[in-house]
Amino acid sequence: MSFLFLLAFAAKASAGEAAAPSEPKAAPAAKAAPAPAPATPAAPAPPREAFPYNGEVTGTRVYVRAGDGINYTILTVAGPHDRVRVKTRRFDWLGIDVPRTCTVWVHKGMLSAQPDGKTATVTRDRVNVRARALATSNVMGQLPEGATVAIVDTDGEWVGIEPPPQATAWVHHKYVRKTSGAALPRVATPARPVPKDALSMGRSLALLRDARMIYEAELKRPAAQRDFTTVLAAYQKVAEKSANEGLARRAESARQRLLKIVDLHKVLQAARKPIREFDDKYKKLEAEYKRKAGLPNE
C-alpha cells in the first residue's frame, strides 16, 4: 500500500508541476536607434568685397551714370582698359570715383567763392552735388560745410566744380574687371594726366569745329529727329585726350551744356507724349461719333 501511495503522490506532483505557469518572457530588446548622420557643414559665406579696389573697364561703350540704375543721367562713356577706382557696390552696380573729365554742379547759393575765382568754400552742411546744372538733376553726393571745391564752370545759378571725393558715379559690374594691386588712395584734386595718345592742339580744334558744324546741322532738323550722339562723342574725346588743358575744359563745358539741352528735350518730349495720345484718341472718338450720327467729316 505504501508503494501505491508513493506512486500516486509522484503522479500528482508531476501533474501540478506541468500545470504551473511558465515565467513571462522578457520583452524583446528595443532596437537601438540609428546614430544620426553627421550634420552637413553649412557652405561658407562668400567673402565680402573689400573696398576700395582698382578696376578696368572691359566693355566698348560703357555708360557711366549718376546713379545705380539705367534711368539715371549718363555722365560720360568709358571705353576698354579705362581704369576706375571702385569704392562701393549696390546690387549689380559699382560705385566709382567720378571721372576727372566730368563736371558736377552745386548751387551758387551754397558756396562762398574765393577772390581768385578758382575755388570756393561750402557754406551749408549736406549740400547736394548734382549731375547737371538743374535742381531736378540726380544727386551724386553731399558736401560738408567748410569743404573747399575747385571751380571749373558756371551756368546761371549753378557752379561747375571738379568732382569731389564725396561724389559717386556708377557702372554696371559686368563691365568692370578687378585688377591686382592695392587701390590707390583717392586724391581730391589731382593734376590732369596727359594721355599717351594725346590730341594735338590742331587736332583738338578740328574736332571742336566739326562738332559745332554737326550740332548746327542737327538744329535744322525737326526736334524729334535730332541726334547729338556724334557731337557729344567729339566733345568727350577732346575733353579726355587733348594735350591742351584749356581746350579740354572748353570741350567739357560744351559737352555739359549740350547734355543739359538733351535732358530738357527728353523731359519735354515725355510731357508732350500723353498730350499727343489724348489728341489722337479725341480725334478718333470725334470721327466715330460723326459716323454714327451721320454727320459729315470736315
C-alpha positions as CSV (number, residue, x, y, z in Angstrom):
1,M,0.0,0.0,0.0
2,S,2.7,2.3,0.8
3,F,4.1,1.6,-2.7
4,L,0.8,2.7,-4.3
5,F,0.6,5.8,-2.1
6,L,4.0,6.8,-3.2
7,L,3.2,6.2,-6.9
8,A,0.0,8.3,-6.6
9,F,1.9,11.1,-4.9
10,A,4.5,11.2,-7.6
11,A,1.9,11.4,-10.3
12,K,0.1,14.3,-8.6
13,A,3.3,16.2,-8.1
14,S,4.2,15.6,-11.7
15,A,0.8,16.9,-12.9
16,G,1.0,20.0,-10.7
17,E,4.4,20.8,-12.0
18,A,3.2,20.6,-15.6
19,A,0.3,23.0,-14.9
20,A,2.5,25.6,-13.3
21,P,2.7,28.8,-15.4
22,S,5.9,29.4,-17.1
23,E,8.0,32.6,-16.3
24,P,6.8,35.5,-18.5
25,K,9.1,36.0,-21.5
26,A,11.2,39.0,-21.3
27,A,10.2,41.7,-23.7
28,P,12.3,41.8,-26.8
29,A,15.1,44.3,-26.5
30,A,14.2,47.5,-28.4
31,K,16.3,48.1,-31.5
32,A,18.9,50.6,-30.9
33,A,18.1,53.9,-32.7
34,P,20.4,54.6,-35.6
35,A,23.1,57.1,-35.0
36,P,22.2,60.5,-36.5
37,A,24.0,61.2,-39.7
38,P,26.7,63.8,-39.2
39,A,25.4,67.3,-40.0
40,T,26.5,68.7,-43.3
41,P,28.5,71.8,-42.6
42,A,27.0,75.0,-43.9
43,A,28.6,76.4,-47.0
44,P,30.9,79.2,-46.1
45,A,29.5,82.7,-46.7
46,P,31.1,84.3,-49.7
47,P,33.8,86.8,-48.7
48,R,32.6,90.3,-48.5
49,E,34.2,92.6,-51.1
50,A,36.8,94.9,-49.7
51,F,36.7,98.5,-50.9
52,P,38.2,100.3,-52.4
53,Y,39.9,98.4,-55.2
54,N,41.2,99.1,-58.7
55,G,39.2,98.0,-61.7
56,E,39.4,98.1,-65.5
57,V,36.6,98.6,-67.9
58,T,36.0,95.6,-70.3
59,G,33.2,97.0,-72.5
60,T,33.5,99.0,-75.6
61,R,31.0,101.8,-74.8
62,V,30.1,101.7,-71.1
63,Y,27.8,104.3,-69.7
64,V,29.0,105.9,-66.5
65,R,25.8,107.1,-64.7
66,A,24.9,109.4,-61.8
67,G,23.1,106.5,-60.0
68,D,22.8,102.8,-59.7
69,G,20.3,102.1,-62.5
70,I,19.6,102.6,-66.2
71,N,17.3,105.5,-65.6
72,Y,20.0,107.8,-64.1
73,T,21.7,110.5,-66.0
74,I,24.6,109.5,-68.2
75,L,27.8,111.3,-67.2
76,T,30.2,110.0,-69.7
77,V,31.1,106.9,-71.7
78,A,34.0,104.7,-70.7
79,G,36.0,102.5,-73.1
80,P,38.1,99.4,-73.0
81,H,41.0,99.4,-70.5
82,D,39.8,102.6,-68.8
83,R,40.9,102.5,-65.1
84,V,38.4,103.1,-62.3
85,R,38.6,103.1,-58.6
86,V,35.7,101.1,-57.1
87,K,34.6,102.3,-53.7
88,T,31.3,100.6,-53.1
89,R,28.6,98.3,-54.6
90,R,24.8,98.4,-54.6
91,F,23.2,95.3,-56.1
92,D,24.6,95.0,-59.7
93,W,26.2,98.4,-59.8
94,L,29.6,99.6,-58.7
95,G,30.2,103.0,-57.2
96,I,33.3,104.6,-58.6
97,D,35.2,107.9,-58.4
98,V,33.7,110.3,-60.8
99,P,36.0,110.6,-63.9
100,R,38.2,113.7,-63.7
101,T,36.9,115.0,-67.0
102,C,33.4,115.3,-65.7
103,T,32.0,118.4,-64.2
104,V,29.5,118.2,-61.4
105,W,27.3,121.0,-60.1
106,V,26.5,122.9,-56.9
107,H,24.0,125.8,-56.5
108,K,25.9,129.0,-56.1
109,G,23.9,130.0,-53.0
110,M,25.7,127.2,-51.1
111,L,29.2,128.5,-51.9
112,S,31.4,131.4,-51.0
113,A,33.8,132.0,-53.8
114,Q,37.4,132.9,-53.1
115,P,38.9,136.2,-54.5
116,D,40.8,134.3,-57.2
117,G,37.5,132.8,-58.5
118,K,39.2,129.4,-58.8
119,T,38.0,127.8,-55.5
120,A,35.0,128.2,-53.2
121,T,34.0,127.2,-49.7
122,V,30.8,125.3,-48.9
123,T,28.7,127.4,-46.5
124,R,26.0,124.9,-45.6
125,D,26.0,121.4,-44.4
126,R,25.0,118.4,-46.6
127,V,25.0,120.4,-49.9
128,N,23.9,118.3,-52.8
129,V,26.3,117.7,-55.7
130,R,24.3,117.2,-58.9
131,A,25.0,115.7,-62.3
132,R,23.6,118.7,-64.2
133,A,23.0,122.4,-63.6
134,L,19.4,121.7,-62.7
135,A,17.5,121.5,-59.4
136,T,15.9,118.3,-60.7
137,S,19.1,116.6,-61.7
138,N,20.4,113.4,-60.0
139,V,22.2,113.9,-56.6
140,M,25.6,112.2,-56.7
141,G,26.7,113.0,-53.1
142,Q,26.7,115.7,-50.5
143,L,29.4,118.2,-49.3
144,P,30.0,119.1,-45.7
145,E,30.1,122.7,-44.5
146,G,33.6,124.1,-44.9
147,A,34.7,121.9,-47.8
148,T,36.8,123.5,-50.5
149,V,35.9,122.9,-54.1
150,A,37.6,123.8,-57.4
151,I,35.5,125.9,-59.8
152,V,35.7,125.0,-63.5
153,D,32.5,126.4,-64.9
154,T,29.3,128.4,-64.3
155,D,25.8,128.1,-65.7
156,G,23.3,130.7,-64.4
157,E,22.6,129.9,-60.7
158,W,24.9,126.9,-60.8
159,V,28.7,126.4,-60.3
160,G,30.5,123.6,-62.1
161,I,33.2,122.0,-59.9
162,E,35.8,119.3,-60.1
163,P,34.3,116.0,-58.8
164,P,34.9,115.9,-55.0
165,P,35.6,112.7,-53.2
166,Q,32.0,112.7,-51.8
167,A,30.5,112.3,-55.3
168,T,30.0,108.9,-56.7
169,A,29.4,107.7,-60.3
170,W,28.1,104.2,-61.2
171,V,28.8,101.5,-63.7
172,H,27.3,98.0,-64.1
173,H,29.5,95.3,-62.6
174,K,29.7,93.1,-65.6
175,Y,31.7,95.7,-67.5
176,V,34.4,96.1,-64.9
177,R,37.2,93.6,-64.1
178,K,39.0,93.8,-60.8
179,T,42.7,94.3,-61.2
180,S,45.5,93.2,-58.9
181,G,47.3,95.5,-56.5
182,A,46.1,97.7,-53.7
183,A,43.8,100.6,-54.7
184,L,45.5,103.9,-54.8
185,P,44.2,106.5,-52.3
186,R,41.7,109.0,-53.7
187,V,43.3,112.4,-54.3
188,A,40.8,115.3,-54.1
189,T,42.3,117.4,-56.8
190,P,45.0,115.6,-58.8
191,A,46.7,117.2,-61.7
192,R,45.1,116.3,-65.0
193,P,47.1,113.4,-66.6
194,V,48.1,113.8,-70.2
195,P,47.1,110.6,-72.1
196,K,49.7,108.7,-74.1
197,D,47.6,109.1,-77.3
198,A,47.0,112.8,-76.6
199,L,45.4,115.0,-79.2
200,S,47.5,117.9,-80.6
201,M,46.1,121.4,-80.3
202,G,45.4,121.4,-84.1
203,R,43.5,118.1,-83.9
204,S,41.6,119.2,-80.9
205,L,40.5,122.4,-82.6
206,A,39.5,120.5,-85.8
207,L,37.3,118.1,-83.7
208,L,35.6,121.0,-82.0
209,R,34.9,122.8,-85.3
210,D,33.4,119.6,-86.8
211,A,31.3,119.1,-83.7
212,R,30.0,122.6,-84.0
213,M,29.0,122.0,-87.6
214,I,27.2,118.8,-86.8
215,Y,25.4,120.5,-84.0
216,E,24.2,123.3,-86.2
217,A,23.0,120.8,-88.8
218,E,21.1,118.9,-86.2
219,L,19.3,122.1,-85.1
220,K,17.8,122.4,-88.5
221,R,16.1,119.0,-88.2
222,P,12.7,118.5,-86.5
223,A,13.1,118.3,-82.8
224,A,12.0,114.7,-82.6
225,Q,14.7,113.7,-85.1
226,R,17.7,115.4,-83.6
227,D,20.6,113.2,-82.6
228,F,23.6,114.8,-80.8
229,T,25.5,111.5,-80.1
230,T,28.3,112.3,-82.6
231,V,28.7,115.8,-81.2
232,L,28.8,114.6,-77.6
233,A,31.4,111.9,-78.5
234,A,33.6,114.6,-80.1
235,Y,33.4,116.8,-77.1
236,Q,34.2,113.9,-74.8
237,K,37.2,112.9,-76.9
238,V,38.7,116.4,-76.7
239,A,37.9,116.7,-73.0
240,E,39.7,113.4,-72.2
241,K,42.6,113.4,-74.7
242,S,43.6,116.9,-75.6
243,A,47.1,117.9,-74.7
244,N,45.9,121.4,-74.2
245,E,44.1,121.7,-70.8
246,G,42.3,124.9,-71.9
247,L,40.7,123.1,-74.9
248,A,39.9,120.1,-72.8
249,R,38.0,122.3,-70.3
250,R,36.3,124.1,-73.2
251,A,35.1,120.8,-74.7
252,E,33.8,119.5,-71.3
253,S,31.9,122.8,-70.8
254,A,30.3,122.5,-74.2
255,R,29.5,118.8,-73.5
256,Q,27.8,119.7,-70.2
257,R,25.7,122.4,-71.9
258,L,24.6,120.0,-74.7
259,L,23.8,117.3,-72.2
260,K,21.6,119.7,-70.3
261,I,19.8,120.6,-73.6
262,V,19.4,116.9,-74.4
263,D,18.0,116.2,-70.9
264,L,15.5,119.1,-71.2
265,H,14.5,117.9,-74.6
266,K,13.7,114.4,-73.3
267,V,11.6,115.9,-70.5
268,L,9.7,118.0,-73.0
269,Q,9.1,115.0,-75.3
270,A,7.9,112.9,-72.4
271,A,5.5,115.7,-71.4
272,R,4.2,116.0,-74.9
273,K,3.6,112.3,-75.4
274,P,0.4,112.0,-73.3
275,I,-0.9,115.2,-75.0
276,R,-0.4,113.7,-78.4
277,E,-2.0,110.4,-77.4
278,F,-5.0,112.3,-75.9
279,D,-5.4,114.4,-79.1
280,D,-5.3,111.2,-81.3
281,K,-7.8,109.5,-79.1
282,Y,-10.1,112.5,-79.2
283,K,-10.0,112.7,-83.0
284,K,-10.9,109.0,-83.3
285,L,-13.8,109.4,-80.9
286,E,-15.0,112.5,-82.8
287,A,-14.8,110.7,-86.1
288,E,-16.7,107.7,-84.7
289,Y,-19.4,110.0,-83.3
290,K,-19.9,111.7,-86.6
291,R,-20.0,108.4,-88.4
292,K,-22.8,107.1,-86.1
293,A,-24.7,110.4,-86.2
294,G,-24.5,110.6,-89.9
295,L,-22.6,113.9,-89.8
296,P,-20.1,114.8,-92.5
297,N,-16.4,114.8,-91.6
298,E,-15.0,118.3,-92.1
